[in-house]
Amino acid sequence: MRRRVLSMLLVLLLVVSLLSGCGAAKDDKVLKVGMECGYAPFNWTQKDDSNGAVKIEGGSEYAGGYDVEIAKRIAEGLGRELVIVKTEWLGLVPALTSGKIDVIIAGMSPTAERLEQIDFSDVYYTSDLVMVVKKGGPYDGATSIQDFKGAKITAQLNTFHYTVIDQIEGVDKQAPMDDFPAMRVALESGIIDGYVSERPEGVSAEAANSSFKMIEFKDGFVTNPEDTAIAVGVKKNSDLTAKINEILKGIPEEERIRLMDEAIKNQPAAE
């Protein structure tokens, strides 16, 4: 009797092992891309396929945004079908290392900490820092960060944006603010002369308020690439890395900027 039970257990273990092996098998016909689907304008969730949105795996909703457009081009270049896997931010790296997804395309920066666990492609977007000011105001024609000497400048709390303000000589650095809506109100009312932001938000600010102007610098802030670079996350030593880099080389900078501007324009109002 005991021998029969042991035999049955061995058979069950064998079946489970075989099933697990089948589940772990990679499908080279699809490219499973992990993203939050909640970080506009890089990625967001919407109810239909308007503006080129792609259906999210396992549901009726769709993902749109800059990351989705980049993912489309990578999937096409690899000859695979794009599958969007909605994944919480903290779950993206574990999902990649466990094989649940093939790549991460989620506005993710290649920090030293992440590079210990996964590899990254070449950069597919760099979030240049800009200054948002009042159109027609004293800083409308600024071209250098040093043009803001004496200006009342702030940035968002707990971001590297706030630390770079110290690079402006003689700046009147204001207390940091909780979010961008608060900074926009402060700028509109004259409490501040400008705030530091990234280009996608600057374009969005201009679109939301015709009295705002985004200043792009010829002589800008010195930043760490870890903070501003965005790249595709891949498994360690994956052969996808080189292939993705080749595809990214074929996307001109002008097209990348256009795609981001379109994403900002198309992002849901609630984002």
Buried (B, 14 or more C-beta within 10 A) or exposed (E): EEEEEEEEEEEEEEEEEEEEEEEEEEEEEBBBBBBBBBBBBBBBBBEEEEBBBBBBBEEEBBBBBBBBBBBBBBBEBBEBEBBBBBBEBEBBBBBBBEEBBBBBBBBBBBBEEBEEEBBBBBBBBBBBBBBBBBEEBBBEEBEEBBBBEEBBBBBBEEBBBBBBBEEBEEBBBBEBBEEBEBBBEBBEEEBBBBBBBBBBBBBBBBEEBEEBBBBEBEEBBEBEEBBBBBBBBBBEEBEBBEBBBEBBEEBEEEEBEEBBBBBBEBBEEEB
